[in-house]
């Protein structure tokens, strides 16, 4: 086919394509008007650590009755309810507090703000602390190592490490909830098994002596009162950390029937 023939075909063909495209565009529905109703904070972490809780923001828009973002649509059904979440957070042990207090005060405060501030950070709302030593403490101990519940007393890790850190966090987030968990009862309250009830005067393994239930309940009460007297209100407690694990350096078995 010659050049002249090509020129004759190009004109009509282009016109038909243009008409088809115009018709396609004209038939597309007009986008629904949207308006920004909120800005969602997105935190991203990656396996290669190129992102570690990297913060970005996504505009949430309302289109008719649905809520949309730039990449996904979210449908909120306030009538569908499940269990209530009490909060999200982390554990603070003796070693955690030791490391935090080893940081320069300005850097520690910045880190705690980034972690616990509702407006300027991640907004952690719950922390768990050990009642006595944990397997992440500087040493093994309980708050009543000398037999007799009248000998209960906070120790170095509570007085000098945990409570100062918790009070600093509470100044950042006054609504923080604190949970306490024991890793073990005082050794004089423990037995090797609940049948023979042979004494088990060790920080690891063993069971709570059924004859010491009242003493152990008083131990919890004294711990709650001591922390509250030092400006740290207690929201909740658990009876035992890892109740089926006797292998930690500080541990105690507590089956369901105890």
Secondary structure, 3 states (H helix, E strand, C coil): CCHHHHHHHHHHHHHHHHHHHHHHHHHCCCCCCCEEEEEEEEEECCCCCCCCCEEEEEEEEEECCEEECCCCEECCCCCCCCCCCCCCEEEECHHHHHHHHHCCHHHHHHHHHHHHCCCCCCCCCEEEEEECCCCCCCCCCCCCCCCCHHHCCCCHHHHHHHHHHHHHHHHHCCCCEEEEEECCCCHHHEECCCCCCCECCCCCCCEECHHHHHHHHHHHHHHHHHHHHCCCCCCEEECCCCCCCCCCCCCCECCCCC
